[in-house]
Amino acid sequence: MADCCSGCTPETGVSPRYRKALWIALVINAVMFAVEIVGASASGSVSLLADAVDFAGDAANYGISLAVLSMALAWRSRAALVKGACMAGFGLFVLGKTASAAYAGVPPEPLTMGAIAVAGLLANVTVALMLYAFRDGDANMRSVWLCSRNDALGNIAVMLAAAGVFGTGSAWPDLLVAVLMGGLALSSGVAVIRHARQELAQLAAAPVAAAPASLARIQIVQRPKQRSGGVA
């Protein structure tokens, strides 16, 4: 871990700064979920709706991270598996919602989209800066960093979509950004799952690798006893 206070390690210790950052991130994401749900409903924007659902998923992910923060690495890796599956599921949901909106063909209201996207960007940049120092930790910490990074990128994309809708009067900028956000969530979820599975595989292999060394130590201890018994 790149910035672990007081010599803590991912396996045995938890930085108080990291725990505090997660609590702040959870509150920010829960508040922004409510704001963006209202904004998406008022504007009819599918990309803003996608970002709102992402805020809800991230708030749940931060809660899971806090629940397993002091547990062993194996439990944190299992939690990362769940979070990776949620991120991938969110991506699939957004892609399906986008297909439905494309069939309807109704353009969203761009001014509401843009204003709420700016507020979301400020919130997500704050969270991303808080979590940046912890991005190189275990799979669980990495998944939290990816969530905050994706949110900030998503808000910038929604702002660009709002500008595109305003300039063209078409729904396609909104739909294209929603597709990008869904694809980013899907790819990030797969990356988190892969990292977590690697950690679990390494933990499962560690006892097997240690077993021969343990047997050798037992034999070394037993051999002098056998020789002394033969002399007697």
Helices and strands as residue ranges (DSSP letters): G 5-7, H 16-43, H 46-68, H 73-104, H 110-131, G 132-134, H 139-168, H 172-231
